[in-house]
Amino acid sequence: MNDIPKLLIGLGAALVIFGLIWQVGGRYIPLGRLPGDIIIKNENSSFYFPIVTCIVVSIVLSFVFYIIGRFR
C-alpha cells in the first residue's frame, strides 16, 4: 500500500475517534466553555471568542504531533 492511502485511512480513523470522544466527553469536559473564554452579550448581539479553548486544543495537538513524530 502506498503512503497516501495509509495516511488517509489514519486521518479518517483519527477523525472518527475524535468525534466519538467529542460526543461522549462533551458532557464531562466543558470544551468551549472554559474560564477565560471571552463572551460579550449585548441586547441585540453577542460575541464569543474561545481563547482558552484554542490554547488548550493547540497544546494537546502539539503533544499528539510530537508523539507521532517520535515514532516516525
Phi and psi restraints in degrees (value plus and minus 20) as a CYANA .aco file:
   2 ASN   PHI     -92.0   -52.0
   2 ASN   PSI     153.8   193.8
   3 ASP   PHI     -92.8   -52.8
   3 ASP   PSI     -56.3   -16.3
   4 ILE   PHI     -84.2   -44.2
   4 ILE   PSI     -68.6   -28.6
   5 PRO   PHI     -80.6   -40.6
   5 PRO   PSI     -57.6   -17.6
   6 LYS   PHI     -83.3   -43.3
   6 LYS   PSI     -61.4   -21.4
   7 LEU   PHI     -83.7   -43.7
   7 LEU   PSI     -64.6   -24.6
   8 LEU   PHI     -85.3   -45.3
   8 LEU   PSI     -59.2   -19.2
   9 ILE   PHI     -85.6   -45.6
   9 ILE   PSI     -63.2   -23.2
  10 GLY   PHI     -83.6   -43.6
  10 GLY   PSI     -63.8   -23.8
  11 LEU   PHI     -84.3   -44.3
  11 LEU   PSI     -59.8   -19.8
  12 GLY   PHI     -83.8   -43.8
  12 GLY   PSI     -63.8   -23.8
  13 ALA   PHI     -84.2   -44.2
  13 ALA   PSI     -60.4   -20.4
  14 ALA   PHI     -84.2   -44.2
  14 ALA   PSI     -60.4   -20.4
  15 LEU   PHI     -85.7   -45.7
  15 LEU   PSI     -59.2   -19.2
  16 VAL   PHI     -84.2   -44.2
  16 VAL   PSI     -65.8   -25.8
  17 ILE   PHI     -83.1   -43.1
  17 ILE   PSI     -64.1   -24.1
  18 PHE   PHI     -81.9   -41.9
  18 PHE   PSI     -60.9   -20.9
  19 GLY   PHI     -83.6   -43.6
  19 GLY   PSI     -61.3   -21.3
  20 LEU   PHI     -85.8   -45.8
  20 LEU   PSI     -62.6   -22.6
  21 ILE   PHI     -82.9   -42.9
  21 ILE   PSI     -60.4   -20.4
  22 TRP   PHI     -83.9   -43.9
  22 TRP   PSI     -61.5   -21.5
  23 GLN   PHI     -88.5   -48.5
  23 GLN   PSI     -66.9   -26.9
  24 VAL   PHI     -97.9   -57.9
  24 VAL   PSI     -64.2   -24.2
  25 GLY   PHI     -96.2   -56.2
  25 GLY   PSI     -35.4     4.6
  26 GLY   PHI     -81.9   -41.9
  26 GLY   PSI     -43.3    -3.3
  27 ARG   PHI     -96.5   -56.5
  27 ARG   PSI     -48.4    -8.4
  28 TYR   PHI    -126.7   -86.7
  28 TYR   PSI     -49.5    -9.5
  29 ILE   PHI    -129.5   -89.5
  29 ILE   PSI      94.2   134.2
  30 PRO   PHI     -99.9   -59.9
  30 PRO   PSI      35.6    75.6
  31 LEU   PHI     -84.8   -44.8
  31 LEU   PSI     103.5   143.5
  32 GLY   PHI      83.1   123.1
  32 GLY   PSI     -30.5     9.5
  33 ARG   PHI    -152.4  -112.4
  33 ARG   PSI      17.8    57.8
  34 LEU   PHI    -101.7   -61.7
  34 LEU   PSI     134.6   174.6
  35 PRO   PHI     -82.7   -42.7
  35 PRO   PSI     114.0   154.0
  36 GLY   PHI      86.0   126.0
  36 GLY   PSI     -36.2     3.8
  37 ASP   PHI     -89.6   -49.6
  37 ASP   PSI     118.3   158.3
  38 ILE   PHI    -109.7   -69.7
  38 ILE   PSI     103.0   143.0
  39 ILE   PHI    -149.5  -109.5
  39 ILE   PSI     100.8   140.8
  40 ILE   PHI    -141.3  -101.3
  40 ILE   PSI      98.2   138.2
  41 LYS   PHI    -136.3   -96.3
  41 LYS   PSI     106.4   146.4
  42 ASN   PHI    -131.7   -91.7
  42 ASN   PSI    -195.4  -155.4
  43 GLU   PHI     -84.1   -44.1
  43 GLU   PSI     -62.7   -22.7
  44 ASN   PHI    -130.9   -90.9
  44 ASN   PSI     -25.0    15.0
  45 SER   PHI    -169.5  -129.5
  45 SER   PSI     147.1   187.1
  46 SER   PHI    -165.7  -125.7
  46 SER   PSI     130.2   170.2
  47 PHE   PHI    -149.3  -109.3
  47 PHE   PSI     110.3   150.3
  48 TYR   PHI    -150.5  -110.5
  48 TYR   PSI     103.8   143.8
  49 PHE   PHI    -150.9  -110.9
  49 PHE   PSI      88.3   128.3
  50 PRO   PHI    -103.0   -63.0
  50 PRO   PSI      50.0    90.0
  51 ILE   PHI     -84.8   -44.8
  51 ILE   PSI     -64.1   -24.1
  52 VAL   PHI     -89.8   -49.8
  52 VAL   PSI     -57.5   -17.5
  53 THR   PHI     -82.5   -42.5
  53 THR   PSI     -60.9   -20.9
  54 CYS   PHI     -82.2   -42.2
  54 CYS   PSI     -60.9   -20.9
  55 ILE   PHI     -86.0   -46.0
  55 ILE   PSI     -63.4   -23.4
  56 VAL   PHI     -83.6   -43.6
  56 VAL   PSI     -65.8   -25.8
  57 VAL   PHI     -83.1   -43.1
  57 VAL   PSI     -59.6   -19.6
  58 SER   PHI     -82.8   -42.8
  58 SER   PSI     -63.3   -23.3
  59 ILE   PHI     -84.5   -44.5
  59 ILE   PSI     -63.7   -23.7
  60 VAL   PHI     -84.6   -44.6
  60 VAL   PSI     -65.6   -25.6
  61 LEU   PHI     -85.7   -45.7
  61 LEU   PSI     -57.4   -17.4
  62 SER   PHI     -81.7   -41.7
  62 SER   PSI     -62.3   -22.3
  63 PHE   PHI     -84.1   -44.1
  63 PHE   PSI     -64.1   -24.1
  64 VAL   PHI     -82.2   -42.2
  64 VAL   PSI     -66.1   -26.1
  65 PHE   PHI     -87.9   -47.9
  65 PHE   PSI     -51.4   -11.4
  66 TYR   PHI     -84.1   -44.1
  66 TYR   PSI     -65.6   -25.6
  67 ILE   PHI     -83.2   -43.2
  67 ILE   PSI     -64.6   -24.6
  68 ILE   PHI     -81.8   -41.8
  68 ILE   PSI     -60.7   -20.7
  69 GLY   PHI     -85.5   -45.5
  69 GLY   PSI     -49.9    -9.9
  70 ARG   PHI     -89.7   -49.7
  70 ARG   PSI     -52.0   -12.0
  71 PHE   PHI    -108.7   -68.7
  71 PHE   PSI     -27.5    12.5
